[in-house]
Amino acid sequence: MAKLKLTTELPTSVNHIYGRNKFGSTYLKKEGKDYKNRMIKYIKEEVESQQWIKLDKGQYCYIDEIVYFNCAGRDADNLKKLQQDSITKSGVVWHDDTFALPRTNRVYIDSNNPRIEMEIFKVDFIGIFDDTESMDLFTSRCKICNRYKRNCSILNKAIEGRIQDEIIKCNEYWLCNKFKGIK
């Protein structure tokens, strides 16, 4: 499952795909809905052919992208909303785009073949922890703490990526100052 590679058509800018109804609510215009439906179909096909395994809930991923615009002067960030919403709606890549970390690495102008080339891959970090090993080390100490049996909120928040006063970084390791060993 190393990377999921996608090459998509250039979506319409977020500035042009949404409208407002008479009550002031925002809605996706037909052009946006059509793009989303094409993307969902394409993504599902690519996930299957590349044998991509859907990321775990809460798992972050990078989206490295190269954008090939049809003309100069466009904003790459305005393309991300519809693109990432389509990936989320496909239901096969990640659980929610709040865990997607997009990085536009290059921008070119290719009026004959405008597109976005993406590589999606999971990150090593989990919450505040740099990798699985550092999280497992922290959690192993948690397992001999009284709070762990009660579904420790400190541990849960650390896995969510929340910085807390109860957890301090000592050298390269996180330590919980609320630790109370089981008696």
Secondary structure as GFF3:
##gff-version 3
##sequence-region A 1 183
A	DSSP	beta_strand	4	8	.	.	.	ID=ss1
A	DSSP	alpha_helix	14	17	.	.	.	ID=ss2
A	DSSP	beta_strand	18	20	.	.	.	ID=ss3
A	DSSP	beta_strand	26	28	.	.	.	ID=ss4
A	DSSP	alpha_helix	30	50	.	.	.	ID=ss5
A	DSSP	beta_strand	61	69	.	.	.	ID=ss6
A	DSSP	three_ten_helix	76	79	.	.	.	ID=ss7
A	DSSP	alpha_helix	80	90	.	.	.	ID=ss8
A	DSSP	three_ten_helix	97	99	.	.	.	ID=ss9
A	DSSP	beta_strand	100	109	.	.	.	ID=ss10
A	DSSP	beta_strand	115	122	.	.	.	ID=ss11
A	DSSP	alpha_helix	132	142	.	.	.	ID=ss12
A	DSSP	alpha_helix	146	149	.	.	.	ID=ss13
A	DSSP	alpha_helix	153	160	.	.	.	ID=ss14
A	DSSP	beta_strand	167	170	.	.	.	ID=ss15
A	DSSP	beta_strand	173	176	.	.	.	ID=ss16
###
